Amino acid sequence: MSQKINISITKTSKSRLADTDFDNLPFGKTFSDHMFMADYSDGEWKNFQILPYGEIGILPAISALHYGQAFFEGIKAYKHVDGKVSIFRPDKNGERFNRSAERLCMPELPLEIFLESLSTLVNLDRDWVPAKENHSLYIRPFMFATDPFLGVTPSASYKYMVITGPVGPYFSKNLKVKIETNYSRACDGGFGFAKAAGNYGGSMLPNLKASQEGFDQLIWTDSREHAYIEELGAANVMFLMDGTLITPSTRDTILKGVTRDTVLTLAKKWNVPVEERRISVEEVLKGIKEGRISDAFGVGTAATIAHIAEIGHNGELYTLPDPAKREFSNKLLNTLNDLRYGRSSDGFGWNYLVNR
Ligand SMILES: *Cc1c(COP(=O)(O)O)cnc(C)c1O
């Protein structure tokens, strides 16, 4: 680490650790003892502090609440078999953090501050990192505008915060997904590539409607024609067709996932042909019908590798091969788990140890 920042640490007087049921961890509902907070004003980041997790005072006029100048990241830390704790590829998230900030007219956060905030916080709450398979500490860094001003202009002040919490699997089953042909998550020239809060607010109604129709998730399509596959909910999507791994090429409507990059890197290492390109809905449905698609899954930090079992489109249901028998995605999941829990050597330098 090149630059050390001065973090003031106030520890909790009463840890909630002993009251936490680590055998029952629904995603995103349990939070660790501490949180990180920093302020931006007068053109610089300051007041780096770690505090007990809890309420923060904000004014009702802050522009994040009215105009959505807010975005986030999602990262996971794992407990290795030797007891060490490591964060998976946080530098990639730090880079994306700044791409989101730039699109929303928010200040850059130097990568050193980002990494130091994560490692100091996670190291302090290391006993919160679960050791169980498919469990991890979810890390949620975020930034929001704090000027109490009802004008649609970029705020001059911001908060950067990090909260964490132990999590189990995000999806408990194989997915039945619907190809969305009415609503859009993102549009050309918009900010789908940013992890902007507003992108997710807008996805809730389409998701709710799909769940009322019996689906677990949506496959988003392009906003112009609804003819091309873009993402799977809040994950990137991949198919294995005729032995080639295909995934939509990234563009301004698609989030450039870290897991996406991890999976493509592993596939290339295994000499599996990889194609990043436009993929039409028609190509996928035809591929399923003809038995040419042997695997289909979502990839994301929260979702990890999420098998797609069935795809619905215009009232028709298409069934994919039995997820339990899929060679590629199951090998991926096992390889990834071995890497992240420190059971195999990390030749890529993807594990970022917190107590370096
Ligand atoms: C977070 C997210 C992903 C997955 O990105 P990772 O970096 O792999 O976690 C994909 N799509 C959307 C819309 C997301 O919000």
The ligand as an ORCA input file, in Angstrom:
! r2SCAN-3c Opt
* xyz 0 1
  C     -23.027     -5.693     -9.432
  C     -23.629     -6.045    -10.723
  C     -23.113     -7.058    -11.561
  C     -22.002     -7.979    -11.124
  O     -20.788     -7.339    -10.963
  P     -19.662     -8.004    -10.064
  O     -18.565     -7.029    -10.123
  O     -19.319     -9.299    -10.664
  O     -20.243     -8.170     -8.702
  C     -23.674     -7.232    -12.817
  N     -24.722     -6.481    -13.229
  C     -25.263     -5.520    -12.454
  C     -26.401     -4.722    -12.969
  C     -24.751     -5.281    -11.171
  O     -25.294     -4.352    -10.393
*
